[in-house]
Amino acid sequence: MANGNEIWSAAVGRRLGSFRKTALAATLAFCAPGLATNTLAATATETLIPLSPDFDYSQICVAPPAVPAPRNWSRWDGKSQSTISPDDMLRDAQTLFNPYSRYQTSPATAERMALYLSQVPFAGAGRALHLYGRILADDDDASLRADEIVRAEAAAIKRGTIEAGTFLGRLYREGEVVPADLKTSQAYLTAAANAGDPNAELELARLYYRNPQLAETADTSRVYLNRAISKMSERLGTGDCSVLTGFADILVDPDLGLDDKQTSAEWLQAAVKLGDVRAMSTLARRYLQDNGVAANHERAIGLLRQASALGHAASRLTLADLLLSTSQQGSGKDEAFKLLAQEAERNNPRAYEMKAAYYRGAYGAGTDPGLELQSLQKAAVLPDASLRTLEQLGIIYARGSAGAPNFELAKQTLTKAADLGSSRSAFELYNLASGEKPSIRLDKDPLDYLKAAADHGLGVAMSELSSLYSCGTGVEKDRAKARVWLEKAAAAGNAASLLTLADEAFAKRTPDGDAAAVDYLVQAAKQGDVEAMMRVSRSYRDGRGTPKDAAAAKTWHQRAMTADPGVATLTEARALLWPDALEERDAITARAMLEASAPTGNPDVLFELARLYIDPDPTLEPDPKRATSLFVEAASRGSIAAMLRLVDMKVAAADGGGADWQRWLARANASGDLRALLKRAELEGDTERQATVLKTALSRPLCLEKEKIQVALAMRTMPQFRQDYLGLFDQVMAEPTKDPSTQYQVARFLLNERPAEKARAIELMKDAAEGGKREAMREIGRMYGTGEGLPVDDKNSYMWLLKSARLGDEGALESLVTEILSQQTTLADPTSGDEKVEALLRDLAAQNSPQVATLLSKLYLRLSEGSPAFTQAAKTWTLKAATLGNGAAMLNVSDFYAAGTHGFEHSDAKSTEWLSKAAHAGYRGAFEKYAIALQIGFGTKADTEEAQRWLSKSVDLAN
């Protein structure tokens, strides 16, 4: 083979002057005369391209023949015989597919043309087949058409198109469209290289560099790389300067091992000077990847403007996206919309899709659902409309986000997308056609669409299919298949499935289980699941399942708060409310977090916050009025649980946001929620109508354990449903469960209905208590105290009762009072009780916990009502709780000083001092009282202005 550099030198030597000549060897380096990069010098020294990238290549470049604009093929049906010659038709198809064309592109139209031409008897049929395969492989879902791609390229090879062999070899090497097969790749590439395709030699260089075990010698990769470079040099010698961009690509190709970004950029700059659109686009992309350098950002914009002016569609869209991302208004927006208008005139659907994204709020400029819909509608009718466009349009029609829902248009649009291979659209069709009140009717079983979406790898569809097999809904119940689909969904990145597996792994309570759980959580977090991000953060913080890493914990926490502060805060608050170790429960901090996050409007945040203002908790100040307003807001935002709490509270219209409890019940039932249906049955005054509602509940496909228990408990007292009640619990007990609530309910059922299984009931009750169910803790504590089913054990009795009371269980607190009183030898001496009790109380005192102090304050205040012997202990613990920051205890201390009761001396000054502490600590119940004390000068100097300020704060909260 003649040396490519020598041929090239002979052609242009007189123009270029002196340069270094070398022979191609088994290794490669690019460098300017006298200049070699460190990377290249390290890999080889013998072979050089003997010019600097800053040479004026315009002296030798020969402009390629002008490519004519493609004809308008938009009305051609893809089947009718064309009057245009096949060769001209193929040229148009190639132009329509070329991503660096300066004309309007349309891969969909090019695909139709290439397929048609592949069946026409003309000399270029092989090239048409190769183009058809390339177009299919360029699709996001190319792997779904892998067989067709291989068939087309194999047929092209038989018709003499050697480039098809190179293409197939690359596909088998990469393993993305077709399964990786290195031997097959090697065979195709070797045949293509022997047939004379220089690109095949470059592909072989990549193959052998990454897989040296396939090569005959250690230098095989470099030998093929040198051959490719030699042929590129020959082309440059003939004036083909497009190879300059090829040189740049080689220098940064990770599959060739030449990591020289600087020299690569210099070659791209040389190509840019010649007007090479691909070089402009590539170099701009490189600059944009370097976000840390502001100047590079400006250079990228300049290059994109150059390419846009030359008609390059991708550069126009990239530039428009860049401008909208940094300047949603003003000149940036104007320039971006001008670029989009230019592409829209060329019927480029991406322009309309970008406008739709802008109106959807993707660029932070607010939303306009109407204009988003219009943009998507315009994109959808174009031949190159993406499946994403059809999916989004169908969902907008179904949800009615830009007006009233239009289920017929949703069905048409989503069906079209599903037929084209959109798994997301297939899943949406399943959702619309399923359930008790389907929105659409389909020509085939909705399950077929679900299975198709799952088979195509859609994680959420796999997860749903797992649930159906687990429940036996629409398919035969099969736990094994349910598990398979759950694991497939997790492997596909479905966050819900990953969280389920994480919970299962954590439940093992082993180091290996914890490590596996964290791995699942990290996968879910990387998919963008905010709950998983927060749980990963906590794992790094606490060192559970992974070594402690404060920096990683902070990073994941920040990512979660940035992604969705409402969900992030809710996750963090719930971790504080239900920690693994109950002594770490911190309801005060949790409520403060949720209060700060309430403006996000997250209904779950609002509901959880409302509960903390009304449900018993030893450390929290109740505020029923605030709770009601939060329940109303959460219900208004769709929270069924909040609606039902308003029903339980029998809220009047004046307090219920204009709707009384009956209207909230009706609204909850309109959602079809099982809980609402059962609440309706509970409140139904007529027995026959109540039975009718319960029959409706029974007719539903009850899958979840909790659903079965809810229905069973709703009909427990009605004789006609006795067998249904027993049957539902039998179904629940037939399956293993680790859910504490389910374990507690099953335990109660066995104790009430099947006394012979008391031992099993107690084990389940223990499991529920260990799992955090406070009612189970109370029952276990009582059993240890009375010896009913468990041996008498005062220490265990107190331990479980205190755990339950810490979680706000008033029944457990009452039991504690009763237990301690029963252990006293005399009510006149509170220190003469059981030694185990005294030891336990000493241990609790040593914890110095606000929760413990508050709980013992309540406990001894309750005891002191029966005997003054407990007064001093009540005073001690109430003061301790107040000192540790409990607002209710502060107010108690203020009241006791004011009245001179409960062992406190009378002191107006100390009373107001504690009022002040409570008010400044944010305890709402102290605001008005402190204002009154300031107004009348009770225990402090009168201050009307300050009194008015606190009174205003109290009024603002009340409003």
Beta strands, then each sheet from edge to edge (+ up, - down):
end
